[in-house]
Amino acid sequence: MVKRLIVATHNAHKTGEIQAILGDFFDLIEDLTSIPDLKPPVEDADTFAGNSAIKALAASMERPDALIIADDSGLEVDALGGAPGIYSSRFSGETATDASNREKLLADLAGIPAPRTARFRCVVSVAQGNKVIASFDGKVEGEIADSMTGDGGFGYDPLFIPEGHDRSFGELSEEIKNGMSHRGRALEQFKKWLQGRS
Ligand code: ITT
């Protein structure tokens, strides 16, 4: 039987990272382009865990037999009281892009001296049969740089320098990022859970 996973996301960068981390565990990893009729759910919870569960359940309603994961993630900056947090993808408004979000972050932090401590957080929810059956979280601590470097990764990566490094996630290799990132750490637990299940 083909071991198949659906990742409930429209973010192709996330899918790429998840594919790199979980590729050996599944024969087929698809994203929401495989469920074109799914209406995007309203992500109105006030936590990463809540929004992650909303996304996983919405996809599970359409494909109850499939194993589904959803990732809700974001950046918390201490000098901004934890913002943008769950609003990371829409930080600069309804028409936000990764570039406009990074510009806003730099503008909001102008004049705030280093270290501008921050962390990425991720919650991965696993759903099957219209139920969330497991969830895992991960975080990576770091600092916000005062300018962008590198063109790897996505989102805030060119501004985030992870603890223990002096280069941003935009400059570090995909292997290094996935080995220590919020998403990588949550998915390591998912892998252990999968191994315990089989
Ligand atoms: P889906 O809901 O379709 O999965 P999304 O991009 O809207 O896609 P989120 O609501 O989880 O997903 O928002 C995550 C945002 O947080 C993302 O758009 C980036 O701005 C930021 N982010 C999350 N993980 C990141 C990473 O690894 N590197 C850089 N930025 C990240």
Residues whose N, C-alpha, C, O or C-beta is under 5 A from the ligand:
A	BS01	ITT	A8 T9 H10 N11 D71 D72 S73 G74 L75 S88 S89 F154 G155 Y156 D157
